[in-house]
Amino acid sequence: MLSHPLTFLVGYIAVSVLLSCGVIGPLVALGVQALPRRRFDRRHQTGLWVGASVTSFGFMVLHYLLYLRGHGVTDWSALWGDIFYPPQVF
């Protein structure tokens, strides 16, 4: 079953945000707290969490762009038209 490309893109972005902010960011912050002989204040831990989340989300977006490149998408300016309009052939 083929769906609208925007459906996949929105789902991919939603899952990427959940993974980066809900899993990877907190895991990095907890991992840094486990370092011996280091104490971090609350602001530093929040910065680690946000930084890890933004970095992992950036890598997930890069993964999606490389996925599209692997499927032969080379005209990046036409990508917006392909995302927001349904495919012509089902």
Secondary structure, 3 states (H helix, E strand, C coil): CCCCHHHHHHHHHHHHHHHHHHHHHHHHHHHHHCCCCCCCCHHHHHHHHHHHHHHHHHHHHHHHHHHHHHCCCCCHHHHHHHHHCCCCCC
